[in-house]
Amino acid sequence: MTTLVQNRNYLKLISASVATNLADGIASVAFPWLATLLTRDPFLIGLVAFAGRLPWLLLAVPAGVITDRADRRRLIVQADCFRLVLALGVVGLIWTLPTAPSPDAALPFILALSGLAFLLGCAEVVRDNTAQTLMPTVVGKSDLEKANGQLWSVETILGRFVGPPLAGLLIALSLPFPFLLNAVAFALAALTIWLIVLPPRIAPPKRSWRVETMEGLAWLWTRPVLRRLALSLGVINGLSTLALVVLVLVSQERLGISASGFGLLLTAGAAGGVLGGFLCPVIIARIGAQRSLTVALGLIPVPFLVIGLASNAMIIGAALFFQTIVAVLWNVVTVSYRQRAIPDELLGRVNSVYRFFGWGTMSLGALLGGTVVSVSEPSLGRDIALALPFILAAIGTGLLFIWGMNRLKID
């Protein structure tokens, strides 16, 4: 029996994930930092994040139909190549920036940056939805928890441990450097996925988009467990983005740290993801998937409350560390459950519908987070206004835990 270490397709999939998640980690610092160089307006900074997440609301469901119709390997390659071109487009935008743009002059650049973020998000939707459907194809069902745990570890190490501090260093050298490295990473990812060898897959006959979309939606909606998990994920992701979209301003104004310091702060969260990727499958095996899910849901509000109230970088870093462990525990349980439960011929469409509900809220959260700060600042002051999104996230996820205790049953 082939182990994961001997599984060449799995190793190639992991290698491509290394490249793309390094790029995502770099972008997680480079994009908001670039936005803050153009404006200090929380709403406009949130607008860039909103644009990057909006495709999960608009395109997640159509992406599922595309995934089930197309050659999945080729589709991932095309998406990564498109992201390569867009990363170079950001470099071109930076080279046209004025040295010290006025608020009026900065607005067109913010809108252009938002447009590029939106297109990158469109490619990400197609790419990530398709890549997730490959996992059950390249590994056996008995290896899914282990494979997903390892994948989450790799994604966390590169996306949150290596990428953010590297972005800070690259920004200090030259602002275009992070995006140039991203272009290289996308090229390597496309090449690696192209080298994967998969057995022939007979795609279902093409029918109308509406019929195929409704099949995925109907299949998910008639499975109460998956439906509730998708809606719960939507609440979690929406509230998380509402809070974390202003973390860059909290870091600059409350903590007084540089781009490199902001990258290191995000790295603290990544360290929790590295530990969680290895620890969470053990926890699930020890206490079971159901208890693991309940524990994760109950712990989600804690780091939001800590970040909202703390003014020390070490404490906030510890909260991000803890938050990522909890997120990995939730993800390993729910993704593995979903990959087992959904038939292959529906996997792309059902995954996309699931992500529509679970990830589409991130765009709304990003826009709302900046709006909350802008609206509350005149009456509450800047510092309390920056804390408010985190307090709201803690309250909202706490209410979700109370609701989910008796309604999220996966055993």
Secondary structure, 3 states (H helix, E strand, C coil): CCCCCCCHHHHHHHHHHHHHHHHHHHHHHHHHHHHHHHCCCHHHHHHHHHHHHHHHHHCHHHHHHHHHHCCHHHHHHHHHHHHHHHHHHHHHHHHCCCCCCCHHHHHHHHHHHHHHHHHHHHHHHHHHHHHHHHHHHHCCHHHHHHHHHHHHHHHHHHHHHHHHHHHHHHHHHCCCHHHHHHHHHHHHHHHHHHCCCCCCCCCCCCCCHHHHHHHHHHHHHCCHHHHHHHHHHHHHHHHHHHHHCCHHHHHHHHCCCCHHHHHHHHHHHHHHHHHHHHHHHHHHHHHCHHHHHHHHHHHCHHHHHHHHHCCCHHHHHHHHHHHHHHHHHHHHHHHHHHHHHCCHHHHHHHHHHHHHHHHCHHHHHHHHHHHHHHHHHHHHCHHHHHHHHHHHHHHHHHHHHHHHCCCCCCC
